[in-house]
Amino acid sequence: MDQEQPNNPLHGKTLETIVNELVGRYGWDELAERIPINCFRSNPSIKSSLTFLRKTPWARTKVEELYVRMLRKGYSTD
């Protein structure tokens, strides 16, 4: 069942890595504008964001979609 997914940009990425890269690229303020959720707006931290996103599938989906768009626009995460 553990198959390679060479065309999936999320393959092998943890949620923590994704959030860290988004914060590094956009910062908390712009991230909160792009995805208006309280964990990005009110006293944001990686830990509180991860806690919320792990419990809230729709919000996690929005974060993953933004990450994929960021990659498609050519932002290098390396």
Distance bins in CASP14 RR format, pairs under 12 A and 6 or more apart:
PFRMAT RR
TARGET T0000
AUTHOR 0000-0000-0000
RMODE 2
METHOD distances of the structure
MODEL  1
2 11 0 0 0 0 0 1 0 0 0 0 0
2 12 0 0 0 0 0 1 0 0 0 0 0
3 11 0 0 0 0 1 0 0 0 0 0 0
4 11 1 0 0 1 0 0 0 0 0 0 0
4 12 0 0 0 0 0 1 0 0 0 0 0
5 11 1 0 1 0 0 0 0 0 0 0 0
5 12 0 0 0 0 1 0 0 0 0 0 0
5 13 0 0 0 0 0 1 0 0 0 0 0
6 12 0 0 0 0 0 1 0 0 0 0 0
7 68 0 0 0 0 0 1 0 0 0 0 0
7 71 0 0 0 0 0 1 0 0 0 0 0
8 64 0 0 0 0 0 1 0 0 0 0 0
8 67 0 0 0 0 0 1 0 0 0 0 0
8 68 0 0 0 0 1 0 0 0 0 0 0
8 71 0 0 0 0 0 1 0 0 0 0 0
9 17 0 0 0 0 0 1 0 0 0 0 0
9 18 0 0 0 0 1 0 0 0 0 0 0
9 21 0 0 0 0 0 1 0 0 0 0 0
9 64 0 0 0 0 1 0 0 0 0 0 0
9 65 0 0 0 0 0 1 0 0 0 0 0
9 66 0 0 0 0 0 1 0 0 0 0 0
9 67 1 0 0 1 0 0 0 0 0 0 0
9 68 1 0 1 0 0 0 0 0 0 0 0
9 69 0 0 0 0 0 1 0 0 0 0 0
9 70 0 0 0 0 1 0 0 0 0 0 0
9 71 1 0 1 0 0 0 0 0 0 0 0
9 72 0 0 0 0 1 0 0 0 0 0 0
9 74 0 0 0 0 0 1 0 0 0 0 0
9 75 0 0 0 0 0 1 0 0 0 0 0
9 77 0 0 0 0 1 0 0 0 0 0 0
10 17 0 0 0 0 1 0 0 0 0 0 0
10 18 1 0 0 1 0 0 0 0 0 0 0
10 21 0 0 0 0 0 1 0 0 0 0 0
10 60 0 0 0 0 0 1 0 0 0 0 0
10 61 0 0 0 0 0 1 0 0 0 0 0
10 63 0 0 0 0 0 1 0 0 0 0 0
10 64 1 0 1 0 0 0 0 0 0 0 0
10 65 0 0 0 0 1 0 0 0 0 0 0
10 66 0 0 0 0 0 1 0 0 0 0 0
10 67 1 0 0 1 0 0 0 0 0 0 0
10 68 1 0 0 1 0 0 0 0 0 0 0
10 70 0 0 0 0 0 1 0 0 0 0 0
10 71 0 0 0 0 1 0 0 0 0 0 0
10 77 0 0 0 0 0 1 0 0 0 0 0
11 17 0 0 0 0 0 1 0 0 0 0 0
11 18 0 0 0 0 0 1 0 0 0 0 0
11 64 0 0 0 0 0 1 0 0 0 0 0
11 68 0 0 0 0 0 1 0 0 0 0 0
11 71 0 0 0 0 0 1 0 0 0 0 0
12 18 0 0 0 0 0 1 0 0 0 0 0
12 77 0 0 0 0 0 1 0 0 0 0 0
13 19 0 0 0 0 0 1 0 0 0 0 0
13 20 0 0 0 0 0 1 0 0 0 0 0
13 21 0 0 0 0 1 0 0 0 0 0 0
13 22 0 0 0 0 0 1 0 0 0 0 0
13 63 0 0 0 0 0 1 0 0 0 0 0
13 64 0 0 0 0 1 0 0 0 0 0 0
13 67 1 0 0 1 0 0 0 0 0 0 0
13 68 0 0 0 0 0 1 0 0 0 0 0
13 70 0 0 0 0 0 1 0 0 0 0 0
13 71 0 0 0 0 1 0 0 0 0 0 0
13 77 0 0 0 0 1 0 0 0 0 0 0
14 20 0 0 0 0 1 0 0 0 0 0 0
14 21 0 0 0 0 0 1 0 0 0 0 0
14 46 0 0 0 0 0 1 0 0 0 0 0
14 50 0 0 0 0 1 0 0 0 0 0 0
14 53 0 0 0 0 0 1 0 0 0 0 0
14 54 0 0 0 0 0 1 0 0 0 0 0
14 60 0 0 0 0 0 1 0 0 0 0 0
14 64 0 0 0 0 0 1 0 0 0 0 0
14 67 0 0 0 0 0 1 0 0 0 0 0
15 21 0 0 0 0 0 1 0 0 0 0 0
15 22 0 0 0 0 0 1 0 0 0 0 0
15 46 0 0 0 0 0 1 0 0 0 0 0
15 47 0 0 0 0 0 1 0 0 0 0 0
15 49 0 0 0 0 1 0 0 0 0 0 0
15 50 1 0 0 1 0 0 0 0 0 0 0
15 51 0 0 0 0 0 1 0 0 0 0 0
15 52 0 0 0 0 0 1 0 0 0 0 0
15 53 1 0 0 1 0 0 0 0 0 0 0
15 54 1 0 0 1 0 0 0 0 0 0 0
15 55 0 0 0 0 0 1 0 0 0 0 0
15 56 0 0 0 0 0 1 0 0 0 0 0
15 57 0 0 0 0 0 1 0 0 0 0 0
15 59 0 0 0 0 0 1 0 0 0 0 0
15 60 1 0 0 1 0 0 0 0 0 0 0
15 61 0 0 0 0 0 1 0 0 0 0 0
15 63 1 0 0 1 0 0 0 0 0 0 0
15 64 0 0 0 0 1 0 0 0 0 0 0
15 67 0 0 0 0 1 0 0 0 0 0 0
16 22 0 0 0 0 0 1 0 0 0 0 0
16 23 0 0 0 0 0 1 0 0 0 0 0
16 45 0 0 0 0 0 1 0 0 0 0 0
16 46 1 0 0 1 0 0 0 0 0 0 0
16 47 0 0 0 0 1 0 0 0 0 0 0
16 49 0 0 0 0 1 0 0 0 0 0 0
16 50 1 0 1 0 0 0 0 0 0 0 0
16 51 0 0 0 0 0 1 0 0 0 0 0
16 53 0 0 0 0 1 0 0 0 0 0 0
16 54 0 0 0 0 0 1 0 0 0 0 0
16 63 0 0 0 0 0 1 0 0 0 0 0
17 23 0 0 0 0 0 1 0 0 0 0 0
17 24 0 0 0 0 0 1 0 0 0 0 0
17 46 0 0 0 0 0 1 0 0 0 0 0
17 50 0 0 0 0 0 1 0 0 0 0 0
17 63 0 0 0 0 0 1 0 0 0 0 0
17 64 0 0 0 0 0 1 0 0 0 0 0
17 67 0 0 0 0 1 0 0 0 0 0 0
17 77 0 0 0 0 1 0 0 0 0 0 0
18 24 0 0 0 0 0 1 0 0 0 0 0
18 25 0 0 0 0 0 1 0 0 0 0 0
18 31 0 0 0 0 0 1 0 0 0 0 0
18 35 0 0 0 0 0 1 0 0 0 0 0
18 46 0 0 0 0 0 1 0 0 0 0 0
18 49 0 0 0 0 0 1 0 0 0 0 0
18 50 0 0 0 0 1 0 0 0 0 0 0
18 53 0 0 0 0 1 0 0 0 0 0 0
18 60 0 0 0 0 1 0 0 0 0 0 0
18 61 0 0 0 0 0 1 0 0 0 0 0
18 62 0 0 0 0 0 1 0 0 0 0 0
18 63 1 0 0 1 0 0 0 0 0 0 0
18 64 1 0 0 1 0 0 0 0 0 0 0
18 65 0 0 0 0 0 1 0 0 0 0 0
18 66 0 0 0 0 1 0 0 0 0 0 0
18 67 1 0 1 0 0 0 0 0 0 0 0
18 68 0 0 0 0 1 0 0 0 0 0 0
18 70 0 0 0 0 1 0 0 0 0 0 0
18 71 0 0 0 0 0 1 0 0 0 0 0
18 77 0 0 0 0 1 0 0 0 0 0 0
19 25 0 0 0 0 0 1 0 0 0 0 0
19 26 0 0 0 0 0 1 0 0 0 0 0
19 27 0 0 0 0 0 1 0 0 0 0 0
19 28 0 0 0 0 0 1 0 0 0 0 0
19 31 0 0 0 0 1 0 0 0 0 0 0
19 35 0 0 0 0 0 1 0 0 0 0 0
19 37 0 0 0 0 0 1 0 0 0 0 0
19 39 0 0 0 0 1 0 0 0 0 0 0
19 40 0 0 0 0 1 0 0 0 0 0 0
19 44 0 0 0 0 1 0 0 0 0 0 0
19 45 0 0 0 0 0 1 0 0 0 0 0
19 46 1 0 1 0 0 0 0 0 0 0 0
19 47 0 0 0 0 1 0 0 0 0 0 0
19 48 0 0 0 0 0 1 0 0 0 0 0
19 49 1 0 1 0 0 0 0 0 0 0 0
19 50 1 0 0 1 0 0 0 0 0 0 0
19 51 0 0 0 0 0 1 0 0 0 0 0
19 52 0 0 0 0 0 1 0 0 0 0 0
19 53 1 0 0 1 0 0 0 0 0 0 0
19 54 0 0 0 0 0 1 0 0 0 0 0
19 59 0 0 0 0 0 1 0 0 0 0 0
19 60 0 0 0 0 1 0 0 0 0 0 0
19 62 0 0 0 0 0 1 0 0 0 0 0
19 63 1 0 0 1 0 0 0 0 0 0 0
19 64 0 0 0 0 0 1 0 0 0 0 0
19 66 0 0 0 0 0 1 0 0 0 0 0
19 67 0 0 0 0 1 0 0 0 0 0 0
19 70 0 0 0 0 0 1 0 0 0 0 0
20 26 0 0 0 0 0 1 0 0 0 0 0
20 27 0 0 0 0 0 1 0 0 0 0 0
20 28 0 0 0 0 0 1 0 0 0 0 0
20 31 0 0 0 0 0 1 0 0 0 0 0
20 45 0 0 0 0 0 1 0 0 0 0 0
20 46 1 0 0 1 0 0 0 0 0 0 0
20 47 0 0 0 0 0 1 0 0 0 0 0
20 49 0 0 0 0 1 0 0 0 0 0 0
20 50 0 0 0 0 1 0 0 0 0 0 0
20 63 0 0 0 0 0 1 0 0 0 0 0
20 67 0 0 0 0 0 1 0 0 0 0 0
20 77 0 0 0 0 1 0 0 0 0 0 0
21 27 0 0 0 0 0 1 0 0 0 0 0
21 31 0 0 0 0 0 1 0 0 0 0 0
21 46 0 0 0 0 0 1 0 0 0 0 0
21 63 0 0 0 0 0 1 0 0 0 0 0
21 64 0 0 0 0 0 1 0 0 0 0 0
21 66 0 0 0 0 0 1 0 0 0 0 0
21 67 1 0 0 1 0 0 0 0 0 0 0
21 68 0 0 0 0 0 1 0 0 0 0 0
21 70 1 0 0 1 0 0 0 0 0 0 0
21 71 0 0 0 0 1 0 0 0 0 0 0
21 75 0 0 0 0 1 0 0 0 0 0 0
21 76 0 0 0 0 0 1 0 0 0 0 0
21 77 1 0 1 0 0 0 0 0 0 0 0
21 78 0 0 0 0 0 1 0 0 0 0 0
22 28 0 0 0 0 1 0 0 0 0 0 0
22 30 0 0 0 0 1 0 0 0 0 0 0
22 31 1 0 1 0 0 0 0 0 0 0 0
22 32 0 0 0 0 0 1 0 0 0 0 0
22 34 0 0 0 0 1 0 0 0 0 0 0
22 35 0 0 0 0 1 0 0 0 0 0 0
22 40 0 0 0 0 1 0 0 0 0 0 0
22 44 0 0 0 0 0 1 0 0 0 0 0
22 46 0 0 0 0 0 1 0 0 0 0 0
22 49 0 0 0 0 1 0 0 0 0 0 0
22 53 0 0 0 0 0 1 0 0 0 0 0
22 62 0 0 0 0 0 1 0 0 0 0 0
22 63 1 0 0 1 0 0 0 0 0 0 0
22 64 0 0 0 0 1 0 0 0 0 0 0
22 65 0 0 0 0 0 1 0 0 0 0 0
22 66 1 0 0 1 0 0 0 0 0 0 0
22 67 1 0 0 1 0 0 0 0 0 0 0
22 68 0 0 0 0 0 1 0 0 0 0 0
22 69 0 0 0 0 0 1 0 0 0 0 0
22 70 1 0 0 1 0 0 0 0 0 0 0
22 71 0 0 0 0 0 1 0 0 0 0 0
22 75 0 0 0 0 1 0 0 0 0 0 0
22 77 0 0 0 0 1 0 0 0 0 0 0
23 29 0 0 0 0 0 1 0 0 0 0 0
23 30 0 0 0 0 1 0 0 0 0 0 0
23 31 1 0 0 1 0 0 0 0 0 0 0
23 32 0 0 0 0 0 1 0 0 0 0 0
23 34 0 0 0 0 0 1 0 0 0 0 0
23 35 0 0 0 0 0 1 0 0 0 0 0
23 39 0 0 0 0 0 1 0 0 0 0 0
23 40 0 0 0 0 1 0 0 0 0 0 0
23 44 0 0 0 0 1 0 0 0 0 0 0
23 45 0 0 0 0 1 0 0 0 0 0 0
23 46 1 0 0 1 0 0 0 0 0 0 0
23 49 0 0 0 0 1 0 0 0 0 0 0
23 50 0 0 0 0 0 1 0 0 0 0 0
23 63 0 0 0 0 0 1 0 0 0 0 0
23 66 0 0 0 0 0 1 0 0 0 0 0
23 67 0 0 0 0 0 1 0 0 0 0 0
23 70 0 0 0 0 0 1 0 0 0 0 0
24 30 0 0 0 0 0 1 0 0 0 0 0
24 31 0 0 0 0 1 0 0 0 0 0 0
24 46 0 0 0 0 0 1 0 0 0 0 0
24 67 0 0 0 0 0 1 0 0 0 0 0
24 70 0 0 0 0 0 1 0 0 0 0 0
24 75 0 0 0 0 1 0 0 0 0 0 0
24 77 0 0 0 0 1 0 0 0 0 0 0
25 31 0 0 0 0 1 0 0 0 0 0 0
25 34 0 0 0 0 0 1 0 0 0 0 0
25 66 0 0 0 0 1 0 0 0 0 0 0
25 67 0 0 0 0 1 0 0 0 0 0 0
25 69 0 0 0 0 0 1 0 0 0 0 0
25 70 1 0 0 1 0 0 0 0 0 0 0
25 71 0 0 0 0 0 1 0 0 0 0 0
25 73 0 0 0 0 1 0 0 0 0 0 0
25 74 0 0 0 0 0 1 0 0 0 0 0
25 75 1 0 1 0 0 0 0 0 0 0 0
25 76 0 0 0 0 1 0 0 0 0 0 0
25 77 0 0 0 0 1 0 0 0 0 0 0
26 32 0 0 0 0 1 0 0 0 0 0 0
26 33 0 0 0 0 1 0 0 0 0 0 0
26 34 1 0 0 1 0 0 0 0 0 0 0
26 35 0 0 0 0 1 0 0 0 0 0 0
26 40 0 0 0 0 1 0 0 0 0 0 0
26 44 0 0 0 0 0 1 0 0 0 0 0
26 63 0 0 0 0 0 1 0 0 0 0 0
26 66 0 0 0 0 1 0 0 0 0 0 0
26 67 0 0 0 0 0 1 0 0 0 0 0
26 69 0 0 0 0 0 1 0 0 0 0 0
26 70 0 0 0 0 1 0 0 0 0 0 0
26 73 0 0 0 0 0 1 0 0 0 0 0
26 75 0 0 0 0 1 0 0 0 0 0 0
27 33 0 0 0 0 1 0 0 0 0 0 0
27 34 0 0 0 0 1 0 0 0 0 0 0
27 35 0 0 0 0 0 1 0 0 0 0 0
27 40 0 0 0 0 1 0 0 0 0 0 0
27 44 0 0 0 0 1 0 0 0 0 0 0
27 46 0 0 0 0 0 1 0 0 0 0 0
27 49 0 0 0 0 0 1 0 0 0 0 0
28 34 0 0 0 0 0 1 0 0 0 0 0
28 35 0 0 0 0 0 1 0 0 0 0 0
28 37 0 0 0 0 0 1 0 0 0 0 0
28 38 0 0 0 0 0 1 0 0 0 0 0
28 39 0 0 0 0 1 0 0 0 0 0 0
28 40 1 0 0 1 0 0 0 0 0 0 0
28 41 0 0 0 0 1 0 0 0 0 0 0
28 42 0 0 0 0 0 1 0 0 0 0 0
28 43 0 0 0 0 1 0 0 0 0 0 0
28 44 1 0 1 0 0 0 0 0 0 0 0
28 45 0 0 0 0 1 0 0 0 0 0 0
28 46 0 0 0 0 0 1 0 0 0 0 0
28 48 0 0 0 0 0 1 0 0 0 0 0
28 49 0 0 0 0 1 0 0 0 0 0 0
29 35 0 0 0 0 0 1 0 0 0 0 0
29 36 0 0 0 0 0 1 0 0 0 0 0
29 40 0 0 0 0 1 0 0 0 0 0 0
29 41 0 0 0 0 1 0 0 0 0 0 0
29 42 0 0 0 0 0 1 0 0 0 0 0
29 44 0 0 0 0 1 0 0 0 0 0 0
30 36 0 0 0 0 0 1 0 0 0 0 0
30 40 0 0 0 0 1 0 0 0 0 0 0
30 41 0 0 0 0 0 1 0 0 0 0 0
30 44 0 0 0 0 0 1 0 0 0 0 0
30 66 0 0 0 0 0 1 0 0 0 0 0
30 70 0 0 0 0 0 1 0 0 0 0 0
31 37 0 0 0 0 1 0 0 0 0 0 0
31 39 0 0 0 0 1 0 0 0 0 0 0
31 40 1 0 1 0 0 0 0 0 0 0 0
31 41 0 0 0 0 1 0 0 0 0 0 0
31 44 1 0 0 1 0 0 0 0 0 0 0
31 46 0 0 0 0 0 1 0 0 0 0 0
31 49 0 0 0 0 1 0 0 0 0 0 0
31 53 0 0 0 0 0 1 0 0 0 0 0
31 59 0 0 0 0 0 1 0 0 0 0 0
31 62 0 0 0 0 0 1 0 0 0 0 0
31 63 0 0 0 0 1 0 0 0 0 0 0
31 66 0 0 0 0 1 0 0 0 0 0 0
31 67 0 0 0 0 0 1 0 0 0 0 0
31 70 0 0 0 0 0 1 0 0 0 0 0
32 38 0 0 0 0 1 0 0 0 0 0 0
32 39 0 0 0 0 1 0 0 0 0 0 0
32 40 1 1 0 0 0 0 0 0 0 0 0
32 41 1 0 1 0 0 0 0 0 0 0 0
32 42 0 0 0 0 1 0 0 0 0 0 0
32 43 0 0 0 0 0 1 0 0 0 0 0
32 44 1 0 0 1 0 0 0 0 0 0 0
32 49 0 0 0 0 0 1 0 0 0 0 0
32 62 0 0 0 0 0 1 0 0 0 0 0
32 63 0 0 0 0 0 1 0 0 0 0 0
32 66 0 0 0 0 0 1 0 0 0 0 0
33 40 0 0 0 0 1 0 0 0 0 0 0
33 41 0 0 0 0 1 0 0 0 0 0 0
33 66 0 0 0 0 0 1 0 0 0 0 0
34 40 0 0 0 0 1 0 0 0 0 0 0
34 41 0 0 0 0 0 1 0 0 0 0 0
34 62 0 0 0 0 1 0 0 0 0 0 0
34 63 0 0 0 0 1 0 0 0 0 0 0
34 65 0 0 0 0 0 1 0 0 0 0 0
34 66 1 0 1 0 0 0 0 0 0 0 0
34 67 0 0 0 0 0 1 0 0 0 0 0
34 69 0 0 0 0 1 0 0 0 0 0 0
34 70 0 0 0 0 1 0 0 0 0 0 0
35 41 0 0 0 0 1 0 0 0 0 0 0
35 44 0 0 0 0 0 1 0 0 0 0 0
35 49 0 0 0 0 0 1 0 0 0 0 0
35 52 0 0 0 0 0 1 0 0 0 0 0
35 53 0 0 0 0 1 0 0 0 0 0 0
35 56 0 0 0 0 0 1 0 0 0 0 0
35 58 0 0 0 0 0 1 0 0 0 0 0
35 59 1 0 0 1 0 0 0 0 0 0 0
35 60 0 0 0 0 0 1 0 0 0 0 0
35 61 0 0 0 0 0 1 0 0 0 0 0
35 62 1 0 1 0 0 0 0 0 0 0 0
35 63 1 0 0 1 0 0 0 0 0 0 0
35 64 0 0 0 0 0 1 0 0 0 0 0
35 65 0 0 0 0 1 0 0 0 0 0 0
35 66 1 0 0 1 0 0 0 0 0 0 0
35 67 0 0 0 0 0 1 0 0 0 0 0
35 69 0 0 0 0 0 1 0 0 0 0 0
35 70 0 0 0 0 0 1 0 0 0 0 0
36 42 0 0 0 0 0 1 0 0 0 0 0
36 59 0 0 0 0 0 1 0 0 0 0 0
36 62 0 0 0 0 1 0 0 0 0 0 0
36 66 0 0 0 0 0 1 0 0 0 0 0
37 44 0 0 0 0 1 0 0 0 0 0 0
37 48 0 0 0 0 0 1 0 0 0 0 0
37 49 0 0 0 0 1 0 0 0 0 0 0
37 52 1 0 0 1 0 0 0 0 0 0 0
37 53 0 0 0 0 1 0 0 0 0 0 0
37 55 0 0 0 0 0 1 0 0 0 0 0
37 56 0 0 0 0 1 0 0 0 0 0 0
37 58 0 0 0 0 1 0 0 0 0 0 0
37 59 1 0 1 0 0 0 0 0 0 0 0
37 60 0 0 0 0 0 1 0 0 0 0 0
37 61 0 0 0 0 0 1 0 0 0 0 0
37 62 1 0 0 1 0 0 0 0 0 0 0
37 63 0 0 0 0 1 0 0 0 0 0 0
37 66 0 0 0 0 0 1 0 0 0 0 0
38 44 0 0 0 0 1 0 0 0 0 0 0
38 48 0 0 0 0 1 0 0 0 0 0 0
38 49 0 0 0 0 1 0 0 0 0 0 0
38 51 0 0 0 0 0 1 0 0 0 0 0
38 52 1 0 0 1 0 0 0 0 0 0 0
38 53 0 0 0 0 0 1 0 0 0 0 0
38 56 0 0 0 0 0 1 0 0 0 0 0
38 59 0 0 0 0 1 0 0 0 0 0 0
39 45 0 0 0 0 1 0 0 0 0 0 0
39 46 0 0 0 0 1 0 0 0 0 0 0
39 47 0 0 0 0 1 0 0 0 0 0 0
39 48 1 0 1 0 0 0 0 0 0 0 0
39 49 1 0 1 0 0 0 0 0 0 0 0
39 50 0 0 0 0 1 0 0 0 0 0 0
39 51 1 0 0 1 0 0 0 0 0 0 0
39 52 1 0 1 0 0 0 0 0 0 0 0
39 53 1 0 0 1 0 0 0 0 0 0 0
39 54 0 0 0 0 0 1 0 0 0 0 0
39 55 0 0 0 0 0 1 0 0 0 0 0
39 56 0 0 0 0 1 0 0 0 0 0 0
39 59 1 0 0 1 0 0 0 0 0 0 0
39 60 0 0 0 0 0 1 0 0 0 0 0
39 62 0 0 0 0 0 1 0 0 0 0 0
39 63 0 0 0 0 0 1 0 0 0 0 0
40 46 0 0 0 0 0 1 0 0 0 0 0
40 48 0 0 0 0 1 0 0 0 0 0 0
40 49 1 0 0 1 0 0 0 0 0 0 0
40 50 0 0 0 0 0 1 0 0 0 0 0
40 52 0 0 0 0 1 0 0 0 0 0 0
40 53 0 0 0 0 1 0 0 0 0 0 0
40 59 0 0 0 0 1 0 0 0 0 0 0
40 62 0 0 0 0 0 1 0 0 0 0 0
40 63 0 0 0 0 1 0 0 0 0 0 0
40 66 0 0 0 0 0 1 0 0 0 0 0
41 48 0 0 0 0 0 1 0 0 0 0 0
41 49 0 0 0 0 0 1 0 0 0 0 0
41 52 0 0 0 0 0 1 0 0 0 0 0
42 48 0 0 0 0 1 0 0 0 0 0 0
42 49 0 0 0 0 0 1 0 0 0 0 0
42 52 0 0 0 0 0 1 0 0 0 0 0
43 49 0 0 0 0 0 1 0 0 0 0 0
44 50 0 0 0 0 0 1 0 0 0 0 0
44 51 0 0 0 0 0 1 0 0 0 0 0
44 52 0 0 0 0 0 1 0 0 0 0 0
44 53 0 0 0 0 0 1 0 0 0 0 0
45 51 0 0 0 0 1 0 0 0 0 0 0
45 52 0 0 0 0 0 1 0 0 0 0 0
46 52 0 0 0 0 0 1 0 0 0 0 0
46 53 0 0 0 0 0 1 0 0 0 0 0
47 53 0 0 0 0 0 1 0 0 0 0 0
47 54 0 0 0 0 0 1 0 0 0 0 0
48 54 0 0 0 0 0 1 0 0 0 0 0
48 55 0 0 0 0 0 1 0 0 0 0 0
49 55 0 0 0 0 0 1 0 0 0 0 0
49 56 0 0 0 0 0 1 0 0 0 0 0
49 59 0 0 0 0 1 0 0 0 0 0 0
49 60 0 0 0 0 0 1 0 0 0 0 0
49 63 0 0 0 0 1 0 0 0 0 0 0
50 56 0 0 0 0 0 1 0 0 0 0 0
50 59 0 0 0 0 0 1 0 0 0 0 0
50 60 0 0 0 0 1 0 0 0 0 0 0
50 63 0 0 0 0 0 1 0 0 0 0 0
51 59 0 0 0 0 0 1 0 0 0 0 0
51 60 0 0 0 0 0 1 0 0 0 0 0
52 58 0 0 0 0 0 1 0 0 0 0 0
52 59 1 0 0 1 0 0 0 0 0 0 0
52 60 0 0 0 0 1 0 0 0 0 0 0
52 62 0 0 0 0 0 1 0 0 0 0 0
52 63 0 0 0 0 0 1 0 0 0 0 0
53 59 1 0 1 0 0 0 0 0 0 0 0
53 60 1 0 1 0 0 0 0 0 0 0 0
53 61 0 0 0 0 1 0 0 0 0 0 0
53 62 0 0 0 0 1 0 0 0 0 0 0
53 63 1 0 0 1 0 0 0 0 0 0 0
53 64 0 0 0 0 1 0 0 0 0 0 0
53 66 0 0 0 0 0 1 0 0 0 0 0
53 67 0 0 0 0 0 1 0 0 0 0 0
54 60 1 0 0 1 0 0 0 0 0 0 0
54 63 0 0 0 0 0 1 0 0 0 0 0
56 62 0 0 0 0 1 0 0 0 0 0 0
56 63 0 0 0 0 1 0 0 0 0 0 0
57 63 0 0 0 0 0 1 0 0 0 0 0
57 64 0 0 0 0 0 1 0 0 0 0 0
58 64 0 0 0 0 0 1 0 0 0 0 0
58 65 0 0 0 0 0 1 0 0 0 0 0
59 65 0 0 0 0 0 1 0 0 0 0 0
59 66 0 0 0 0 0 1 0 0 0 0 0
60 66 0 0 0 0 0 1 0 0 0 0 0
60 67 0 0 0 0 0 1 0 0 0 0 0
61 67 0 0 0 0 0 1 0 0 0 0 0
61 68 0 0 0 0 0 1 0 0 0 0 0
62 68 0 0 0 0 0 1 0 0 0 0 0
62 69 0 0 0 0 0 1 0 0 0 0 0
63 69 0 0 0 0 0 1 0 0 0 0 0
63 70 0 0 0 0 0 1 0 0 0 0 0
64 70 0 0 0 0 0 1 0 0 0 0 0
64 71 0 0 0 0 0 1 0 0 0 0 0
65 71 0 0 0 0 0 1 0 0 0 0 0
65 72 0 0 0 0 0 1 0 0 0 0 0
66 72 0 0 0 0 0 1 0 0 0 0 0
66 73 0 0 0 0 0 1 0 0 0 0 0
66 75 0 0 0 0 0 1 0 0 0 0 0
67 73 0 0 0 0 0 1 0 0 0 0 0
67 75 0 0 0 0 1 0 0 0 0 0 0
67 77 0 0 0 0 1 0 0 0 0 0 0
68 74 0 0 0 0 0 1 0 0 0 0 0
68 75 0 0 0 0 0 1 0 0 0 0 0
68 77 0 0 0 0 0 1 0 0 0 0 0
69 75 0 0 0 0 1 0 0 0 0 0 0
70 76 0 0 0 0 0 1 0 0 0 0 0
70 77 0 0 0 0 1 0 0 0 0 0 0
71 77 1 0 0 1 0 0 0 0 0 0 0
71 78 0 0 0 0 0 1 0 0 0 0 0
END
